[in-house]
Amino acid sequence: MKKYSLYLVAILGSVLFLSGCGDQNGKASSNGALASNNAEKVYVAPGEHDEFYAFMSGGYSGNVAVYGLPSGRMFKEIPVFSQFPTNGYGYSEETKPMLETSFGFIPADDSHHPDISQTNGELDGRWLFINGNNTPRIARIDLKTFETAEIIEVPNSAGNHSSSYITENSEYVVAGTRFSVPIPQRDMPIKDYKGNFKGALSFISVEPETGSMDIKFQLIMPGFNYDLSHPGRGKSHGWFFFTTYNTEEANSLLEVNASQNDKDFIAAVNWKKIEEYVENGGGTMVPANYTHNVYSDETHSATSTMKKEVLTVDPTKVPGAIFFMPTPKSPHGVDVNPTGDYIVGNGKLSADLTVFSFDKMIAAIDGKKFDGEAYGLPILKFEDVLAGQVKSGGLGPLHTEFDGQGNAYTTFFISSEVVKWKVGTWEVIDRKPTFYSVGHCMIPGGNSRKPFGKYLVSMNKITKDRYLPTGPELEHSAQLYDISGDKMELIYDFPTHGEPHYAAAIPASILAPKSQKIYKLAENEHPFATKNVSDARIVHDGNEVHVYMAMIRSHFTPDNIEGIKVGDKVYFHITNHEQDFDVPHGFMMIGQKNSGLLIMPGQTKTSVWEPKQEGVWPFYCTDFCSALHQEMQGYVRVSPAKSNIDLSWSLGE
């Protein structure tokens, strides 16, 4: 009987255990207390604010999305390289110039790697830089307005991927080509790639006060694929590091032919030495067509300028400026720890991580410990620059971030995990799965001298079953890990827009106090602004009609327009007279063949309408602004092309 009772207790204990570990469908569920604790970590109460802003690239959306951490709430999508009908970016006459390139008007791109400006290696929150990968461009976003302020095209480049990383005092934002091409571009057989195609590494200066960008010089490098990059910091400030793959210089079936070499390279570039060379008259100015597009907050308008030349540098003419460090195997990411002592090579076809010592690199350079050269550039001996290897046991290492506590975190794409390891001992401390196939990870400030090591975000490439299904197309999944303890803890999933390749995050306390709330109407210098209602008018110039319009809750001035004819080109120049935070107004016109507008307080925007049919056609405000929002509308009368109806306009008549 006693033995039977023991069996009964054991069976009951097993039943209780199983019932506590699964739901009614037999699936494992989270421990109730643990799930509650995690929910508390990410919960931001109504009316409360997140601790961090996170800026995630949109990939093929061409834009940048802004999220809060830890909540994962999306606050805004910032249009950068793509037209954006939500607010009219790239459609309005004021913003169309932002998307001009040497190839003409390009309405979309592939944005990859945001980076926040720094002072003394710490995030200062002035600007965010982001690269356009397809049509090579670098954009600067003003973090007061969260709007794109400037875009510069990068000539002699293709697949602008090892971009847009900045030096630790924001002296330069750097852009490297992933696809080597003929420089200058010309008609030639693709089979003659080897030795004839080149890669350009562009150093774009950033004016310290305004952020204005200008290409200082381009390094014309051997025809490898320059995949990713990061700046030195601390003791390695003045250097920049670029991963390369396809050192075989293959031009077809790269998944096989660009994976033959046991090691490719990390290129170590002493940009301080090259800068000195350039300032002393070095380099060659060559013809190049590329646009420089700048948006003005004063005129609320952009201008596009075509530049005609760029300074190029042959790296073999600057001895001691560039060295190759052999790196296994087809390295993808290259990352530098907060002190600048170590350079991590993430070889995507290697199970181990390779870590180089900056001190050893300098000693090897001083001691001329070379292992041959590539196109006249010295190759350092692998053993002489190696600090250690992280024997991770993972598969497909891609990217590494740092927490400021001496720990590093590396993503592994194939084995779908994040691995935590100790800098200096190279010991694996922890590993956690991701769901699924993680690309980049991001720690706020993890790409600086001062990381804020509380959270890690993994940006995963495959979503599968993480959310309710939405047909064949799914948003990508991000996952939030608490890294404040010894062990990482997955605490939250949230969907992301587009395909985030990388992200940058900063404490909200740095940005929020500087965030601009309105544009002052009195400071509006737009040439077609209507700053006073009494200035509202219509001007006819040939077949062009310019409507100087004002808007305020809850009417347009004017709201009745007559005398427009079929074939006219009508410019609605609309000024929002509100001076209160978060009171934008919208504008749409029936038959409009572009997007509507969203106009911020104190701002002027222009929409073009070309009526094709006679009739009386309404326009209205698209953004709910007041209890009388529905009444915020107007009419345009369109008469036959040869009619003699005079132009007239009115309000309240």
CORZIZI-V843826 format. One record per residue. N is the residue number from 1. RES is the residue in three letters. PSI is psi as a letter, one per 30 degrees, with the letter a starting at -180 (NA if undefined). BURIAL is I if it has 9 or more other C-alpha atoms within 8 Angstrom, else O. Layout:
((N | RES | PSI | BURIAL) (N | RES | PSI | BURIAL))
This chain:
((1 | MET | e | O) (2 | LYS | e | O) (3 | LYS | e | O) (4 | TYR | e | O) (5 | SER | e | O) (6 | LEU | e | O) (7 | TYR | e | O) (8 | LEU | e | O) (9 | VAL | e | O) (10 | ALA | e | O) (11 | ILE | e | O) (12 | LEU | e | O) (13 | GLY | e | O) (14 | SER | e | O) (15 | VAL | e | O) (16 | LEU | e | O) (17 | PHE | e | O) (18 | LEU | e | O) (19 | SER | f | O) (20 | GLY | f | O) (21 | CYS | g | I) (22 | GLY | l | I) (23 | ASP | a | I) (24 | GLN | f | O) (25 | ASN | g | O) (26 | GLY | g | O) (27 | LYS | k | O) (28 | ALA | k | O) (29 | SER | l | O) (30 | SER | k | O) (31 | ASN | k | O) (32 | GLY | e | O) (33 | ALA | e | O) (34 | LEU | e | O) (35 | ALA | e | I) (36 | SER | e | O) (37 | ASN | e | O) (38 | ASN | e | I) (39 | ALA | e | I) (40 | GLU | e | O) (41 | LYS | e | O) (42 | VAL | f | I) (43 | TYR | k | O) (44 | VAL | j | I) (45 | ALA | l | O) (46 | PRO | k | O) (47 | GLY | f | O) (48 | GLU | l | O) (49 | HIS | l | O) (50 | ASP | l | I) (51 | GLU | e | I) (52 | PHE | k | I) (53 | TYR | k | I) (54 | ALA | k | I) (55 | PHE | j | I) (56 | MET | k | I) (57 | SER | l | I) (58 | GLY | g | I) (59 | GLY | b | I) (60 | TYR | f | I) (61 | SER | f | I) (62 | GLY | g | I) (63 | ASN | a | I) (64 | VAL | k | I) (65 | ALA | k | I) (66 | VAL | k | I) (67 | TYR | l | I) (68 | GLY | k | I) (69 | LEU | k | I) (70 | PRO | g | I) (71 | SER | f | I) (72 | GLY | g | I) (73 | ARG | k | O) (74 | MET | k | O) (75 | PHE | e | O) (76 | LYS | k | O) (77 | GLU | k | O) (78 | ILE | j | I) (79 | PRO | k | I) (80 | VAL | d | I) (81 | PHE | f | I) (82 | SER | k | I) (83 | GLN | k | I) (84 | PHE | j | I) (85 | PRO | f | I) (86 | THR | e | I) (87 | ASN | g | I) (88 | GLY | g | I) (89 | TYR | k | I) (90 | GLY | f | I) (91 | TYR | e | I) (92 | SER | l | I) (93 | GLU | f | I) (94 | GLU | e | I) (95 | THR | f | I) (96 | LYS | e | I) (97 | PRO | f | I) (98 | MET | f | I) (99 | LEU | g | I) (100 | GLU | k | I) (101 | THR | l | I) (102 | SER | f | O) (103 | PHE | g | O) (104 | GLY | a | O) (105 | PHE | j | O) (106 | ILE | j | I) (107 | PRO | g | I) (108 | ALA | l | I) (109 | ASP | a | I) (110 | ASP | j | I) (111 | SER | k | I) (112 | HIS | d | I) (113 | HIS | j | I) (114 | PRO | k | I) (115 | ASP | k | I) (116 | ILE | k | I) (117 | SER | l | I) (118 | GLN | l | I) (119 | THR | k | I) (120 | ASN | h | O) (121 | GLY | g | I) (122 | GLU | k | I) (123 | LEU | k | I) (124 | ASP | f | I) (125 | GLY | g | I) (126 | ARG | e | I) (127 | TRP | l | I) (128 | LEU | k | I) (129 | PHE | k | I) (130 | ILE | k | I) (131 | ASN | k | I) (132 | GLY | k | I) (133 | ASN | e | I) (134 | ASN | d | I) (135 | THR | j | I) (136 | PRO | j | I) (137 | ARG | l | I) (138 | ILE | k | I) (139 | ALA | l | I) (140 | ARG | k | I) (141 | ILE | k | I) (142 | ASP | j | I) (143 | LEU | g | I) (144 | LYS | e | I) (145 | THR | f | O) (146 | PHE | h | O) (147 | GLU | l | I) (148 | THR | k | I) (149 | ALA | f | I) (150 | GLU | k | I) (151 | ILE | k | I) (152 | ILE | k | I) (153 | GLU | k | I) (154 | VAL | j | I) (155 | PRO | l | O) (156 | ASN | g | I) (157 | SER | l | I) (158 | ALA | k | I) (159 | GLY | i | I) (160 | ASN | i | I) (161 | HIS | e | I) (162 | SER | h | I) (163 | SER | l | I) (164 | SER | i | I) (165 | TYR | k | I) (166 | ILE | l | I) (167 | THR | l | I) (168 | GLU | f | I) (169 | ASN | g | I) (170 | SER | h | I) (171 | GLU | e | I) (172 | TYR | k | I) (173 | VAL | k | I) (174 | VAL | k | I) (175 | ALA | k | I) (176 | GLY | k | I) (177 | THR | k | I) (178 | ARG | e | I) (179 | PHE | j | I) (180 | SER | k | I) (181 | VAL | l | I) (182 | PRO | k | I) (183 | ILE | j | O) (184 | PRO | l | O) (185 | GLN | k | O) (186 | ARG | l | O) (187 | ASP | j | O) (188 | MET | l | O) (189 | PRO | k | O) (190 | ILE | e | O) (191 | LYS | f | O) (192 | ASP | g | O) (193 | TYR | e | I) (194 | LYS | k | I) (195 | GLY | f | O) (196 | ASN | f | O) (197 | PHE | l | I) (198 | LYS | l | I) (199 | GLY | k | I) (200 | ALA | k | I) (201 | LEU | j | I) (202 | SER | k | I) (203 | PHE | j | I) (204 | ILE | j | I) (205 | SER | k | I) (206 | VAL | j | I) (207 | GLU | k | I) (208 | PRO | e | O) (209 | GLU | e | O) (210 | THR | f | O) (211 | GLY | f | I) (212 | SER | k | O) (213 | MET | k | I) (214 | ASP | k | O) (215 | ILE | j | I) (216 | LYS | e | I) (217 | PHE | l | I) (218 | GLN | k | I) (219 | LEU | k | I) (220 | ILE | j | I) (221 | MET | l | I) (222 | PRO | l | I) (223 | GLY | h | I) (224 | PHE | l | I) (225 | ASN | j | I) (226 | TYR | j | I) (227 | ASP | e | I) (228 | LEU | l | I) (229 | SER | l | I) (230 | HIS | l | I) (231 | PRO | l | I) (232 | GLY | l | I) (233 | ARG | l | I) (234 | GLY | b | I) (235 | LYS | f | O) (236 | SER | g | I) (237 | HIS | k | I) (238 | GLY | f | I) (239 | TRP | l | I) (240 | PHE | k | I) (241 | PHE | k | I) (242 | PHE | k | I) (243 | THR | k | I) (244 | THR | k | I) (245 | TYR | l | I) (246 | ASN | h | I) (247 | THR | f | I) (248 | GLU | f | I) (249 | GLU | h | I) (250 | ALA | l | I) (251 | ASN | g | O) (252 | SER | k | O) (253 | LEU | h | O) (254 | LEU | f | I) (255 | GLU | f | O) (256 | VAL | e | O) (257 | ASN | f | I) (258 | ALA | g | I) (259 | SER | g | I) (260 | GLN | e | O) (261 | ASN | k | I) (262 | ASP | e | O) (263 | LYS | k | I) (264 | ASP | b | I) (265 | PHE | l | I) (266 | ILE | k | I) (267 | ALA | k | I) (268 | ALA | j | I) (269 | VAL | j | I) (270 | ASN | i | I) (271 | TRP | f | I) (272 | LYS | e | O) (273 | LYS | e | I) (274 | ILE | e | I) (275 | GLU | e | O) (276 | GLU | e | O) (277 | TYR | e | I) (278 | VAL | e | I) (279 | GLU | f | O) (280 | ASN | g | O) (281 | GLY | g | O) (282 | GLY | l | O) (283 | GLY | l | I) (284 | THR | k | O) (285 | MET | k | O) (286 | VAL | l | O) (287 | PRO | k | O) (288 | ALA | k | I) (289 | ASN | k | I) (290 | TYR | k | I) (291 | THR | l | I) (292 | HIS | j | I) (293 | ASN | k | I) (294 | VAL | k | I) (295 | TYR | k | I) (296 | SER | k | I) (297 | ASP | f | O) (298 | GLU | e | I) (299 | THR | f | I) (300 | HIS | h | I) (301 | SER | l | I) (302 | ALA | l | I) (303 | THR | k | I) (304 | SER | k | I) (305 | THR | k | O) (306 | MET | j | I) (307 | LYS | l | I) (308 | LYS | f | O) (309 | GLU | l | I) (310 | VAL | k | I) (311 | LEU | k | I) (312 | THR | l | I) (313 | VAL | k | I) (314 | ASP | j | I) (315 | PRO | f | I) (316 | THR | f | O) (317 | LYS | f | O) (318 | VAL | i | I) (319 | PRO | k | O) (320 | GLY | g | O) (321 | ALA | f | I) (322 | ILE | k | I) (323 | PHE | k | I) (324 | PHE | k | I) (325 | MET | j | I) (326 | PRO | k | I) (327 | THR | k | I) (328 | PRO | l | I) (329 | LYS | j | I) (330 | SER | i | I) (331 | PRO | k | I) (332 | HIS | d | I) (333 | GLY | l | I) (334 | VAL | k | I) (335 | ASP | k | I) (336 | VAL | k | I) (337 | ASN | l | I) (338 | PRO | f | I) (339 | THR | f | I) (340 | GLY | g | I) (341 | ASP | e | I) (342 | TYR | k | I) (343 | ILE | k | I) (344 | VAL | k | I) (345 | GLY | k | I) (346 | ASN | i | I) (347 | GLY | j | I) (348 | LYS | f | I) (349 | LEU | g | I) (350 | SER | k | I) (351 | ALA | f | I) (352 | ASP | l | I) (353 | LEU | k | I) (354 | THR | k | I) (355 | VAL | k | I) (356 | PHE | k | I) (357 | SER | k | I) (358 | PHE | e | I) (359 | ASP | e | O) (360 | LYS | e | I) (361 | MET | e | I) (362 | ILE | e | O) (363 | ALA | e | O) (364 | ALA | e | I) (365 | ILE | e | I) (366 | ASP | e | O) (367 | GLY | g | O) (368 | LYS | h | O) (369 | LYS | i | I) (370 | PHE | l | I) (371 | ASP | h | O) (372 | GLY | a | O) (373 | GLU | l | I) (374 | ALA | j | O) (375 | TYR | h | O) (376 | GLY | g | O) (377 | LEU | k | I) (378 | PRO | k | I) (379 | ILE | k | I) (380 | LEU | k | I) (381 | LYS | k | I) (382 | PHE | e | I) (383 | GLU | f | O) (384 | ASP | f | I) (385 | VAL | f | I) (386 | LEU | k | I) (387 | ALA | e | I) (388 | GLY | l | O) (389 | GLN | k | I) (390 | VAL | j | I) (391 | LYS | i | I) (392 | SER | e | I) (393 | GLY | g | O) (394 | GLY | l | I) (395 | LEU | k | I) (396 | GLY | h | I) (397 | PRO | k | I) (398 | LEU | e | I) (399 | HIS | l | I) (400 | THR | k | I) (401 | GLU | l | I) (402 | PHE | k | I) (403 | ASP | f | I) (404 | GLY | f | I) (405 | GLN | g | O) (406 | GLY | g | O) (407 | ASN | l | I) (408 | ALA | l | I) (409 | TYR | k | I) (410 | THR | k | I) (411 | THR | k | I) (412 | PHE | j | I) (413 | PHE | e | I) (414 | ILE | e | O) (415 | SER | g | I) (416 | SER | i | I) (417 | GLU | l | I) (418 | VAL | k | I) (419 | VAL | k | I) (420 | LYS | k | I) (421 | TRP | l | I) (422 | LYS | k | I) (423 | VAL | k | I) (424 | GLY | e | O) (425 | THR | f | O) (426 | TRP | g | I) (427 | GLU | k | I) (428 | VAL | k | I) (429 | ILE | e | I) (430 | ASP | l | I) (431 | ARG | k | I) (432 | LYS | k | I) (433 | PRO | l | O) (434 | THR | l | I) (435 | PHE | j | I) (436 | TYR | l | I) (437 | SER | i | I) (438 | VAL | k | I) (439 | GLY | c | I) (440 | HIS | l | I) (441 | CYS | l | I) (442 | MET | k | I) (443 | ILE | k | I) (444 | PRO | k | I) (445 | GLY | g | I) (446 | GLY | f | I) (447 | ASN | h | I) (448 | SER | a | I) (449 | ARG | f | I) (450 | LYS | i | I) (451 | PRO | l | I) (452 | PHE | i | I) (453 | GLY | i | I) (454 | LYS | e | I) (455 | TYR | l | I) (456 | LEU | k | I) (457 | VAL | k | I) (458 | SER | k | I) (459 | MET | j | I) (460 | ASN | k | I) (461 | LYS | f | I) (462 | ILE | k | I) (463 | THR | e | I) (464 | LYS | c | O) (465 | ASP | g | O) (466 | ARG | f | O) (467 | TYR | l | O) (468 | LEU | k | O) (469 | PRO | k | O) (470 | THR | h | O) (471 | GLY | a | O) (472 | PRO | e | O) (473 | GLU | k | O) (474 | LEU | k | I) (475 | GLU | l | I) (476 | HIS | l | I) (477 | SER | k | I) (478 | ALA | k | I) (479 | GLN | k | I) (480 | LEU | k | I) (481 | TYR | k | I) (482 | ASP | j | I) (483 | ILE | g | I) (484 | SER | f | I) (485 | GLY | a | O) (486 | ASP | e | O) (487 | LYS | k | O) (488 | MET | k | I) (489 | GLU | j | O) (490 | LEU | k | I) (491 | ILE | f | I) (492 | TYR | k | I) (493 | ASP | k | I) (494 | PHE | k | O) (495 | PRO | l | O) (496 | THR | l | I) (497 | HIS | k | I) (498 | GLY | b | I) (499 | GLU | j | I) (500 | PRO | k | I) (501 | HIS | e | I) (502 | TYR | l | I) (503 | ALA | l | I) (504 | ALA | k | I) (505 | ALA | l | I) (506 | ILE | k | I) (507 | PRO | k | I) (508 | ALA | f | I) (509 | SER | f | O) (510 | ILE | e | I) (511 | LEU | e | I) (512 | ALA | e | O) (513 | PRO | f | O) (514 | LYS | f | O) (515 | SER | k | I) (516 | GLN | k | O) (517 | LYS | e | O) (518 | ILE | l | I) (519 | TYR | k | I) (520 | LYS | k | I) (521 | LEU | e | I) (522 | ALA | f | O) (523 | GLU | g | O) (524 | ASN | j | I) (525 | GLU | g | O) (526 | HIS | k | I) (527 | PRO | f | O) (528 | PHE | g | O) (529 | ALA | k | I) (530 | THR | j | I) (531 | LYS | f | I) (532 | ASN | k | O) (533 | VAL | e | O) (534 | SER | f | O) (535 | ASP | f | O) (536 | ALA | k | I) (537 | ARG | l | I) (538 | ILE | k | I) (539 | VAL | k | O) (540 | HIS | k | I) (541 | ASP | j | O) (542 | GLY | b | O) (543 | ASN | g | O) (544 | GLU | k | I) (545 | VAL | k | I) (546 | HIS | j | I) (547 | VAL | j | I) (548 | TYR | j | I) (549 | MET | k | I) (550 | ALA | l | I) (551 | MET | k | I) (552 | ILE | l | I) (553 | ARG | j | I) (554 | SER | i | I) (555 | HIS | l | I) (556 | PHE | k | I) (557 | THR | j | I) (558 | PRO | l | I) (559 | ASP | f | I) (560 | ASN | k | I) (561 | ILE | k | I) (562 | GLU | l | I) (563 | GLY | g | I) (564 | ILE | k | I) (565 | LYS | l | I) (566 | VAL | k | I) (567 | GLY | f | I) (568 | ASP | l | I) (569 | LYS | j | I) (570 | VAL | k | I) (571 | TYR | j | I) (572 | PHE | j | I) (573 | HIS | j | I) (574 | ILE | k | I) (575 | THR | k | I) (576 | ASN | j | I) (577 | HIS | f | I) (578 | GLU | k | I) (579 | GLN | h | I) (580 | ASP | k | O) (581 | PHE | k | O) (582 | ASP | h | O) (583 | VAL | i | I) (584 | PRO | l | I) (585 | HIS | l | I) (586 | GLY | l | I) (587 | PHE | k | I) (588 | MET | k | I) (589 | MET | k | I) (590 | ILE | k | O) (591 | GLY | g | O) (592 | GLN | k | I) (593 | LYS | g | O) (594 | ASN | a | O) (595 | SER | l | I) (596 | GLY | a | I) (597 | LEU | l | I) (598 | LEU | j | I) (599 | ILE | k | I) (600 | MET | l | I) (601 | PRO | k | I) (602 | GLY | g | I) (603 | GLN | l | I) (604 | THR | k | I) (605 | LYS | l | I) (606 | THR | k | I) (607 | SER | k | I) (608 | VAL | k | I) (609 | TRP | k | I) (610 | GLU | j | I) (611 | PRO | k | I) (612 | LYS | f | O) (613 | GLN | k | O) (614 | GLU | l | I) (615 | GLY | a | O) (616 | VAL | j | O) (617 | TRP | k | I) (618 | PRO | l | I) (619 | PHE | l | I) (620 | TYR | l | I) (621 | CYS | k | I) (622 | THR | f | O) (623 | ASP | j | O) (624 | PHE | j | O) (625 | CYS | f | I) (626 | SER | l | O) (627 | ALA | f | O) (628 | LEU | g | I) (629 | HIS | e | I) (630 | GLN | f | O) (631 | GLU | f | O) (632 | MET | i | I) (633 | GLN | l | I) (634 | GLY | l | I) (635 | TYR | k | I) (636 | VAL | k | I) (637 | ARG | k | I) (638 | VAL | k | I) (639 | SER | l | I) (640 | PRO | l | O) (641 | ALA | e | O) (642 | LYS | g | O) (643 | SER | l | O) (644 | ASN | g | O) (645 | ILE | k | O) (646 | ASP | l | O) (647 | LEU | k | I) (648 | SER | l | O) (649 | TRP | l | I) (650 | SER | l | I) (651 | LEU | k | I) (652 | GLY | g | O) (653 | GLU | NA | O))
